[in-house]
C-alpha cells in the first residue's frame, strides 16, 4: 500500500478497488463509511448513490412534515376527545386536561348520564340547560339557539353587504379613471395601520350614545360599509381582468353600475367569495367585539364566543362542556374552509386573464 502514499487521510485514487480501500483504512473507519453510505452520505471509503441520498432526504422531509402536521392537528383532536369526557363531580376533571389524550374517555357525570348511557351528554346539556337564561352568568332570556342566531346575524349580514361594498370600491379604484384615485386609496390603506384597540374607547362611547349596544347594531352596521383590506385584495384581482370588456360595454351604452353588476361581479366572483369566506370566519369568531361592546346584564345579543366565556367562567374545574361548546363553535368554520379551500387559495394567488 506504500504506492498510495504514507498519509492515512489522503484519498485513494479512483482506480483503487474495494479490497484495497478496506485494507488501507481501519475496520472502524470503513464500517463508519458503510453506515453513512447507507443513509446517503458519501465518505472517503464509500460513495453513496444519488438515488439513496434522495431517498434519505425525502424520508427526513416527510418525518419533519408529519411532525408539523401532528402539532397542528392534535390540539383539535384533543378538543374533540375532551368534549366527550364525563366526570363524577370534580374528581378526575383536571386530570384529563393536564395530559395528552389519544381517545375519548367516558366516566359518569351525573345519575342521568349513568342510567341513560348518553355518550353525547355534554352536547345535549349545552342545548338544553348549558346556556339557560338567568344561570351561569347568562342573560335572562338566552339559550344555545339564541347564541347561534346571534352569531349568524353578526356574520351573514355584515359579510354579505360589506363584501359587495368592498367590491364596488375595488372596482372604482381599479377600473375607473378619476383624479386622485391612487392618493385616496393610499390614504385608506394608511388607516389600516391604526391599531384597532386605540379607537375602541371612542367606538364604545359613540355606540353607547347611539343606543346600538343593547340591540347588537354595533356589530352589524359598521361591517356593512366594507373593509379596506377586502377592497385591496379584490382590487388586485380586478387588475388582472381585461379592460376591453369595460370599454366594449361603455360603447354599447352601459353605465358603471350596469358594468359592475353584469360584468365585474360574475368575473370577480372567485375573489369575492374567497374574501367573503375569510370575513365570515373573522366575524364568526369575533369574541372581542361582543365582549367589549355588548353587556350581557342588559342585553341578550351576545354572540357565541362571548357566551362560551361566560359558561366557562362558571363551570369551575369541569371543563368538558366548555370543550364541547368549542367544538360546536369551530365546526362550521372548518366545514366551510374544507369545502371552499381551493377557491380561497385560487383567489389569493390572484389568477385571472391578462391582456
Secondary structure, DSSP 8 states (H G I E B T S, - for coil): -GGG-S-TTS---TT--HHHHHHHS-HHHHHHHHHHHHTT---SS----HHHHHHHHHHHHHHHHHHHHHHHHHHHHHHHHHHT-B-BTTBTHHHHTTS--SS--B--SSHHHHHHT-TTHHHHHIIIIIT-TTSTT--SS--HHHHHHHHHIIIIIHHHHHHHHHHHHHHHHHT---TTHHHHHHHHHHHHTS-GGGGHHHHHHHHHHTT-TTTTGGGTTGGGG--HHHHHHHHHHHHTS-THHHHHHHHTT--HHHHIIIIIHHHTHHHHHHHHHHHHHHHHT-HHHHHHH--TTT-S---HHHHHHHHHHTTTT--HHHHHHHHHHHHHHHHHHHHHHHHHHHHHTT-----
